[in-house]
């Protein structure tokens, strides 16, 4: 199996979370019943973020687990092919890899059909699977709320955070999918507890509501900052995206694009956020770059295969900034 | 939803059993990791048999249950489109439709990867789902051993057989897939008990061994006939297929073809067997027709979409018979 880093080096980013096989339609605008053919790629939120950060030129190690099947073999190989260190990604004996089907109804309806019964192999992530040295020392540690939905994955996350000691750039993607949880209260409790261990959160209004009970953007950010988070990023849908620290507030407005497939856009945002944090961009520039990455990937049909390299993203972001300054005043 | 028969009429065949969505590769000879695209069709043994019999011009009603999802809607619509009465096929709330992936390594290796956790919707078939009048009166009632692997499906099969009263042409396809059973002993017990209620069995040597503990073709047929079965059909792989009654023994030899995808061939055999039984063909002619149907479908990439009409099958069977008589003596 190929890997892009040795286990001994410390990557720029360690990401822990889901992996799945995306079985996506080759025909858009129709329901599953009328889809004639499907393509396959790797997906899952943390996997997509890892690929997105890697495609921008950063070294990334992904911590996850796959099914014990040919799809799992494919996932590990494809993770490496897309530039992410797959060292130590193991399969769970007797489990199938998770499959995600979708329907694509642009611009805003992308239903998912996820096969992950009785649960996902990545929920079997155990403390022993963690590269603790890399998690402690990496400039960025990225985790997702879904990782807290089942044991032993939840305990593994806490083991990682204990090692990390709430160093800067300990990110929690508030990633909330109701189907992965027993109920919303369970999710709220788990995510709320986790806020004590992270320094950056990323989530949309619904995810902020699950985390802190607030869905007004600024009130949600206030609540997150009060919990000790240093940077709260709130995705506000048609109102763009907001970043709040104790001293700064930045907003990046939506970039008008012809949406092809909105899936993966949020993960592209995450990968570019990592890039901005790693390279010392200002808060506004980081937010604008991440916002542009999301918009660019929304114009592309796939998720992990759609993540831009730095040249493409920079050009797209510059074009978007020029268009915005030419037509409207900045926020 | 369209149907091809009204509930009031009695079809030629009532088939009860599995339905799934086949997500099959569009590239053959490579593993899942290297498959770039997939097509979709309906599958599952009983579904394929129903379609095969219908494509030959017979009226067929399928009794099964689907997932509560767009794939389930597709399955019910596609069953009707392929000429099978879908009256009363319901979805099971909260369950997903079963997916079957395969790899195609001609001529003889076709691994399956079946997503049906925690179980299949068709295992929730209940006595209330059965069209008992049609089951009692139809010339052929077709069931499969897999239907006995879980409750309430197993009890529903017994309810059907009680209504049927071991009328002629009560078929049990010995269809055995280890993954559907707790263990082989469970399968043996269930299938063995079921033999008291059926008059025709169809199975390969492995399936006969599970049913009656014999894998020699004639000893297996003897054991099945001793249990009161009137016609035992034993598929002998490279040695062809054998049909035994208390007074007759017929063998149909393998038809040499360039195999494209062996999946579905056995179900094509089943559909043509129904046709022969319905139309009063001799035992040898029935067996030859069914054998030809299996060979023909093995030359085609799909399963349910590959089932021939009567003109195509008759022409293919005639060609095969001519080739056989010209090159070797008959069995």
Interface residues (C-beta under 8 A of the other chain):
Chain A: X23 X26 X31 X32 X33 X35 X36 X37 X38 X39 X40 X69 X70 X71 X73 X74 X77 X96 X99 X103 X113 X115 X117 X118
Chain B: X23 X26 X31 X32 X33 X35 X36 X37 X38 X39 X40 X69 X70 X71 X73 X74 X77 X96 X99 X103 X113 X115 X117 X118
